């Protein structure tokens, strides 16, 4: 299994039906629609968050910056192994931030003695 980069696609390639010769192509088409939709949602949420952060109404600049930054990040890896290493580092960073951000917000709330009205 370690020799195959995507074992699921190799498994699907072996199946054949009378109507559909290569079911893996159908899977890749559906998967690409899901990936593109997810990417668009992330860009949208990032642009809305950045616009709120900078209190701006001009979204064109933020959309261009978000698309350009993700494009440049995608140029970094040269192989599938580097992509997997980046994913591992991103997961570790996300896990760390899940603990750091709430603690940081708690410290800020304690320092400024703000209480929630909820």
Residue pairs with C-beta under 8 A, 6 or more apart in sequence:
1 7
4 10
5 80
9 24
9 27
9 28
12 23
12 24
12 27
13 22
13 24
15 23
16 22
16 23
17 23
20 26
39 70
43 63
43 66
43 67
43 70
46 62
46 66
47 59
47 62
47 63
47 66
50 62
50 65
50 66
51 57
51 58
51 59
51 62
56 62
76 82
76 86
77 83
77 86
108 114
109 115
